[in-house]
Amino acid sequence: MVFKTDFLAPARRGLERFCEDNDCEGLLDGGLEVSAWLFFRLREAEDRAEWFPSGKWATLQRLEQLLSEAATARVGFA
């Protein structure tokens, strides 16, 4: 799983704001499928400072890293 606490506070607040503005509240602590869905939604989102205070690219890179780590752990690769 990917948790919103896996992000630094500014990025976490930005993700929460994005979800408030885009009807995806409660999905930040979802399973891999939900987190992957969120990744693609964020990738297509407008680059707004209130959504990406740490930068859009940095936020997407972090989420991609977390997804990769979770997927690797889930299937037993190390």
N, CA, C and O atoms as a DFTB+ gen file, in Angstrom:
312 C
 N C O
     1  1       0.841      -1.197       0.000
     2  2       0.000       0.000       0.000
     3  2       0.871       1.239       0.000
     4  3       2.028       1.220       0.421
     5  1       0.291       2.287      -0.474
     6  2       0.919       3.601      -0.436
     7  2       0.089       4.446       0.519
     8  3      -1.135       4.507       0.399
     9  1       0.752       5.093       1.460
    10  2       0.060       5.907       2.456
    11  2       0.413       7.372       2.258
    12  3       1.517       7.702       1.825
    13  1      -0.526       8.241       2.577
    14  2      -0.235       9.668       2.446
    15  2       0.892      10.089       3.378
    16  3       1.561      11.091       3.126
    17  1       1.108       9.343       4.444
    18  2       2.210       9.663       5.353
    19  2       3.573       9.332       4.740
    20  3       4.607       9.666       5.319
    21  1       3.583       8.676       3.572
    22  2       4.823       8.408       2.859
    23  2       5.360       9.663       2.164
    24  3       6.463       9.652       1.617
    25  1       4.576      10.738       2.190
    26  2       4.961      12.001       1.564
    27  2       5.300      13.027       2.641
    28  3       4.774      12.968       3.752
    29  1       6.169      13.952       2.309
    30  2       6.449      15.064       3.217
    31  2       5.190      15.895       3.389
    32  3       4.308      15.874       2.530
    33  1       5.100      16.628       4.493
    34  2       3.883      17.365       4.845
    35  2       3.382      18.280       3.727
    36  3       2.183      18.256       3.450
    37  1       4.221      19.085       3.067
    38  2       3.682      19.953       2.007
    39  2       3.064      19.160       0.853
    40  3       1.995      19.513       0.355
    41  1       3.733      18.099       0.435
    42  2       3.195      17.271      -0.655
    43  2       1.914      16.583      -0.212
    44  3       0.967      16.484      -0.992
    45  1       1.869      16.112       1.017
    46  2       0.668      15.457       1.553
    47  2      -0.512      16.425       1.545
    48  3      -1.615      16.059       1.140
    49  1      -0.282      17.655       1.991
    50  2      -1.367      18.654       1.977
    51  2      -1.808      18.950       0.543
    52  3      -2.996      19.142       0.288
    53  1      -0.865      18.987      -0.383
    54  2      -1.209      19.213      -1.784
    55  2      -2.048      18.080      -2.350
    56  3      -3.016      18.319      -3.072
    57  1      -1.680      16.852      -2.024
    58  2      -2.463      15.701      -2.490
    59  2      -3.866      15.717      -1.891
    60  3      -4.845      15.407      -2.569
    61  1      -3.949      16.079      -0.622
    62  2      -5.264      16.178       0.018
    63  2      -6.108      17.247      -0.671
    64  3      -7.303      17.057      -0.898
    65  1      -5.477      18.368      -0.998
    66  2      -6.199      19.455      -1.689
    67  2      -6.650      18.996      -3.070
    68  3      -7.781      19.261      -3.477
    69  1      -5.762      18.306      -3.797
    70  2      -6.126      17.784      -5.113
    71  2      -7.351      16.886      -4.995
    72  3      -8.292      17.003      -5.780
    73  1      -7.336      16.003      -4.026
    74  2      -8.451      15.069      -3.857
    75  2      -9.729      15.774      -3.429
    76  3     -10.819      15.374      -3.837
    77  1      -9.613      16.805      -2.622
    78  2     -10.801      17.591      -2.262
    79  2     -11.403      18.237      -3.506
    80  3     -12.621      18.251      -3.685
    81  1     -10.534      18.769      -4.360
    82  2     -10.989      19.481      -5.556
    83  2     -11.449      18.547      -6.673
    84  3     -12.133      18.985      -7.598
    85  1     -11.088      17.283      -6.602
    86  2     -11.364      16.353      -7.696
    87  2     -12.113      15.100      -7.266
    88  3     -12.032      14.068      -7.932
    89  1     -12.832      15.183      -6.173
    90  2     -13.708      14.093      -5.714
    91  2     -13.003      12.752      -5.568
    92  3     -13.525      11.719      -5.988
    93  1     -11.815      12.772      -4.969
    94  2     -11.134      11.496      -4.700
    95  2     -10.668      11.440      -3.246
    96  3      -9.690      10.768      -2.919
    97  1     -11.387      12.158      -2.381
    98  2     -11.061      12.125      -0.957
    99  2     -11.182      10.703      -0.425
   100  3     -12.037       9.934      -0.864
   101  1     -10.325      10.369       0.517
   102  2     -10.351       9.051       1.114
   103  2      -9.584       8.007       0.327
   104  3      -9.492       6.857       0.756
   105  1      -9.035       8.383      -0.811
   106  2      -8.320       7.423      -1.644
   107  2      -6.812       7.472      -1.447
   108  3      -6.086       6.669      -2.032
   109  1      -6.333       8.406      -0.628
   110  2      -4.888       8.560      -0.474
   111  2      -4.240       7.398       0.247
   112  3      -3.034       7.194       0.105
   113  1      -4.977       6.647       0.999
   114  2      -4.433       5.474       1.686
   115  2      -5.019       4.208       1.081
   116  3      -5.375       3.275       1.800
   117  1      -5.118       4.179      -0.233
   118  2      -5.722       3.042      -0.911
   119  2      -4.708       1.982      -1.277
   120  3      -3.512       2.126      -1.022
   121  1      -5.195       0.930      -1.870
   122  2      -4.343      -0.145      -2.336
   123  2      -3.539       0.271      -3.552
   124  3      -3.612       1.415      -3.999
   125  1      -2.779      -0.658      -4.075
   126  2      -1.930      -0.369      -5.226
   127  2      -2.734       0.093      -6.439
   128  3      -2.318       1.010      -7.147
   129  1      -3.862      -0.527      -6.678
   130  2      -4.662      -0.162      -7.836
   131  2      -5.165       1.268      -7.722
   132  3      -5.137       2.018      -8.698
   133  1      -5.621       1.646      -6.544
   134  2      -6.114       3.003      -6.327
   135  2      -4.966       4.002      -6.438
   136  3      -5.128       5.073      -7.024
   137  1      -3.822       3.660      -5.885
   138  2      -2.663       4.552      -5.959
   139  2      -2.185       4.705      -7.397
   140  3      -1.760       5.791      -7.793
   141  1      -2.247       3.638      -8.181
   142  2      -1.872       3.731      -9.602
   143  2      -2.866       4.625     -10.339
   144  3      -2.472       5.443     -11.170
   145  1      -4.139       4.471     -10.040
   146  2      -5.165       5.328     -10.635
   147  2      -4.886       6.787     -10.301
   148  3      -4.984       7.658     -11.166
   149  1      -4.536       7.054      -9.033
   150  2      -4.236       8.411      -8.605
   151  2      -3.004       8.950      -9.341
   152  3      -2.972      10.120      -9.720
   153  1      -1.997       8.105      -9.541
   154  2      -0.798       8.522     -10.269
   155  2      -1.174       9.060     -11.646
   156  3      -0.706      10.125     -12.049
   157  1      -2.013       8.328     -12.362
   158  2      -2.388       8.760     -13.705
   159  2      -3.268      10.000     -13.690
   160  3      -3.174      10.837     -14.587
   161  1      -4.114      10.126     -12.688
   162  2      -4.913      11.363     -12.543
   163  2      -4.004      12.553     -12.287
   164  3      -4.184      13.616     -12.882
   165  1      -3.021      12.376     -11.398
   166  2      -2.086      13.460     -11.092
   167  2      -1.234      13.815     -12.305
   168  3      -0.947      14.988     -12.547
   169  1      -0.839      12.815     -13.054
   170  2       0.008      13.058     -14.230
   171  2      -0.696      13.950     -15.238
   172  3      -0.060      14.767     -15.904
   173  1      -2.012      13.794     -15.351
   174  2      -2.782      14.585     -16.309
   175  2      -3.287      15.907     -15.724
   176  3      -3.824      16.744     -16.450
   177  1      -3.117      16.091     -14.421
   178  2      -3.640      17.285     -13.748
   179  2      -2.829      18.522     -14.113
   180  3      -1.653      18.447     -14.468
   181  1      -3.493      19.640     -14.013
   182  2      -2.837      20.930     -14.190
   183  2      -1.774      21.100     -13.106
   184  3      -1.978      20.675     -11.968
   185  1      -0.672      21.701     -13.440
   186  2       0.429      21.916     -12.483
   187  2       0.127      23.167     -11.656
   188  3       0.560      24.272     -11.984
   189  1      -0.627      22.959     -10.574
   190  2      -1.038      24.073      -9.705
   191  2      -0.272      24.002      -8.394
   192  3      -0.092      22.921      -7.832
   193  1       0.169      25.131      -7.916
   194  2       0.986      25.198      -6.696
   195  2       0.240      24.640      -5.488
   196  3       0.863      24.038      -4.613
   197  1      -1.064      24.822      -5.421
   198  2      -1.803      24.312      -4.260
   199  2      -1.912      22.787      -4.283
   200  3      -2.111      22.172      -3.236
   201  1      -1.786      22.177      -5.444
   202  2      -1.811      20.720      -5.546
   203  2      -0.420      20.113      -5.465
   204  3      -0.248      18.996      -4.977
   205  1       0.563      20.849      -5.944
   206  2       1.931      20.337      -6.022
   207  2       2.924      21.332      -5.405
   208  3       3.790      21.845      -6.113
   209  1       2.813      21.611      -4.105
   210  2       3.719      22.590      -3.489
   211  2       5.186      22.167      -3.526
   212  3       6.076      23.012      -3.433
   213  1       5.439      20.884      -3.659
   214  2       6.818      20.392      -3.765
   215  2       7.225      20.185      -5.220
   216  3       8.318      19.692      -5.499
   217  1       6.353      20.560      -6.135
   218  2       6.582      20.379      -7.552
   219  2       5.863      19.148      -8.072
   220  3       5.862      18.097      -7.431
   221  1       5.254      19.288      -9.234
   222  2       4.499      18.182      -9.812
   223  2       5.415      16.998     -10.125
   224  3       5.088      15.858      -9.795
   225  1       6.548      17.260     -10.752
   226  2       7.455      16.179     -11.134
   227  2       7.950      15.428      -9.897
   228  3       7.992      14.197      -9.894
   229  1       8.320      16.157      -8.857
   230  2       8.820      15.509      -7.629
   231  2       7.730      14.655      -6.982
   232  3       8.011      13.561      -6.491
   233  1       6.511      15.137      -6.978
   234  2       5.405      14.384      -6.390
   235  2       5.143      13.111      -7.185
   236  3       4.952      12.041      -6.607
   237  1       5.133      13.225      -8.498
   238  2       4.918      12.049      -9.346
   239  2       6.054      11.040      -9.201
   240  3       5.814       9.833      -9.163
   241  1       7.282      11.528      -9.122
   242  2       8.415      10.623      -8.938
   243  2       8.303       9.871      -7.619
   244  3       8.565       8.670      -7.566
   245  1       7.921      10.562      -6.563
   246  2       7.781       9.924      -5.258
   247  2       6.681       8.864      -5.291
   248  3       6.869       7.755      -4.791
   249  1       5.543       9.204      -5.878
   250  2       4.448       8.245      -5.954
   251  2       4.855       7.035      -6.798
   252  3       4.539       5.899      -6.446
   253  1       5.546       7.275      -7.900
   254  2       6.008       6.164      -8.731
   255  2       6.975       5.266      -7.961
   256  3       6.908       4.041      -8.067
   257  1       7.868       5.873      -7.192
   258  2       8.808       5.102      -6.371
   259  2       8.063       4.241      -5.353
   260  3       8.378       3.063      -5.183
   261  1       7.083       4.826      -4.682
   262  2       6.309       4.097      -3.687
   263  2       5.517       2.949      -4.326
   264  3       5.429       1.861      -3.757
   265  1       4.950       3.193      -5.494
   266  2       4.231       2.147      -6.208
   267  2       5.161       1.008      -6.594
   268  3       4.817      -0.165      -6.454
   269  1       6.325       1.360      -7.073
   270  2       7.293       0.338      -7.472
   271  2       7.726      -0.501      -6.279
   272  3       7.787      -1.728      -6.370
   273  1       8.022       0.147      -5.172
   274  2       8.437      -0.575      -3.962
   275  2       7.324      -1.489      -3.455
   276  3       7.573      -2.632      -3.071
   277  1       6.100      -0.976      -3.457
   278  2       4.972      -1.776      -2.973
   279  2       4.690      -2.951      -3.900
   280  3       4.400      -4.053      -3.434
   281  1       4.772      -2.727      -5.197
   282  2       4.534      -3.814      -6.147
   283  2       5.612      -4.875      -6.032
   284  3       5.314      -6.068      -6.095
   285  1       6.854      -4.461      -5.865
   286  2       7.955      -5.401      -5.729
   287  2       7.782      -6.245      -4.463
   288  3       7.971      -7.461      -4.489
   289  1       7.424      -5.596      -3.369
   290  2       7.215      -6.316      -2.106
   291  2       6.022      -7.262      -2.207
   292  3       6.032      -8.352      -1.634
   293  1       5.006      -6.841      -2.933
   294  2       3.776      -7.629      -3.037
   295  2       3.991      -8.954      -3.779
   296  3       3.380      -9.966      -3.435
   297  1       4.846      -8.945      -4.782
   298  2       5.048     -10.167      -5.550
   299  2       6.268     -10.939      -5.104
   300  3       6.597     -11.976      -5.679
   301  1       6.948     -10.434      -4.071
   302  2       8.048     -11.179      -3.481
   303  2       9.393     -10.985      -4.136
   304  3      10.324     -11.745      -3.866
   305  1       9.522      -9.986      -4.993
   306  2      10.839      -9.697      -5.578
   307  2      11.640      -8.884      -4.604
   308  3      11.082      -8.084      -3.853
   309  1      12.932      -9.071      -4.602
   310  2      13.782      -8.275      -3.712
   311  2      15.103      -7.989      -4.386
   312  3      15.964      -7.329      -3.802
